[in-house]
Amino acid sequence: MIVIGIADAIRKFSDLLNQVAYSGETLVLTSHDRPKAIVISLVVLQAISRGEYPDDATKYLIATGKLSDDLVPSKNKPSNP
């Protein structure tokens, strides 16, 4: 997962977009160190639509309080080691 400020992301957008598209990485855009949006590949979006959540993105969003734990179906909740 790539976490980057919006201003930096604007300067590097083409490279970041290609990295997300071809590697499946999740891009988290922040403003004042707070998550504002994510950019995901089409493959990841399709997985989400099937109810398969990428663990790293889900863990990050739950940890930052941006995704309520009760919104994630129990079969797809990331495990806590």
Secondary structure, 3 states (H helix, E strand, C coil): CEEEEHHHHHHCHHHHHHHHHHHCCCEEEEECCEEEEEECCHHHHHHHHCCCCCHHHHHHHHHCCCCCHHHCCHHHCCCCC
